[in-house]
Amino acid sequence: MKKFFFWFLILSLAFCFSDTVFAAAAKKSDTVKIGVFLPMTGSVAAYGQIEWAGIKTANEMKPSVLGKKVKLILLDTKSDKIEAANAVSKLIKKNRVCAIIGEAINANTMAGAEIAEKARIPIISPTATDPKVTQNRKYVFRVCFSDPFQGEVAAKYAYDIIGARKASIMIDIAQDYCIGLANSFAKSFIQMDGKIAATTYCQTGDQNFMVQLSAIMAAKPDVLYLPNYYIEDALICKQATELGVKFPILSADGAQSEELIKIGGKDVEGFAFTWHFAREAASTKLAKKYIKIYKMKNKKDAGTFDALAADAYFVLLNAIKRAKSTRGSKIRAALANTKGFEGVSGTINIGKDGNATKSVVILHVKDGKFQYLTTVNP
């Protein structure tokens, strides 16, 4: 037992020493080093490249903090978990960064987060939505909403805006993402005094949903929640039209794909889902400025992934400014106390759990296109 406490004390002192050394080194430098780890090559390179464009635009808008120039150090994760962990380790040990932005997807973020947590270096992800990303971690944050949070907001939208009092759900039980969203929606809807009239199940790859839809229609709901991916949602909508379904259908961000419209055609008209960002909903000064500069710099309109990446940068700089320090523990404390930050994707609040509470946009299919419908505040 004595040996255990001895090594525990040594390890604790090592982390504190590391935190202090990094901060001391940063004080002597004329730059503030921020690491970025993103998939610039590999299977999900498109996400990384878009997010890097957003971070660079944000850096151009706010190039300094604490009176020092911000130096961005980008490492490619090659869309791989091991490379992601190695990148974070290198950013901390070799490049001596004070904080890190990344990664784009859940698995790679979690691989890097484990390294950053042990080193007490804050990490903030633009787009990792899995609840496990921040679970039981003090130094890991996100600016996007988590999967359970959008389930809550969908329930609020259904109850307050659609006016639904009875909801039915069809869940793809082959996907943890879908199950988590459905549970969150149901819990929140019931808490608002709504009723879940029917719950049915399907699996990824299913083609026929007539039995489930018949059970749902018999329950006479005011809304159908489909927290599934775009292929199944499109097929369900087509078959719902065949059966004469008239009630609104609501989904989540997994439905956002042009394939939904290609497969569903006119049968997905009116289909709505929770989403992260819409230029039409941009209301803050920072958002309007960012959208203008991003288009000038990149010759195309700002989108969801670059906007969230820009928010990760802006929120991090705001935390460093409020912390008045580049020490990891102080930046972490400031990030965990982010209140009312008017970002590109909306007003962002972040608590000790590392999760963002923010406004959520609702998109719907209108005239064969995804269009902004409304914004729901939590």
Beta strands, then each sheet from edge to edge (+ up, - down):
strand 1: 31-38
strand 2: 64-65
strand 3: 68-76
strand 4: 99-102
strand 5: 123-125
strand 6: 140-142
strand 7: 166-172
strand 8: 195-202
strand 9: 223-226
strand 10: 249-251
strand 11: 272-275
strand 12: 338-342
strand 13: 347-350
strand 14: 356-358
strand 15: 360-366
strand 16: 369-376
sheet 1: 2+ 3- 1- 4- 5- 6-
sheet 2: 8+ 7+ 9+ 10+ 11+ 15- 16+
sheet 3: 12+ 13- 14+
end
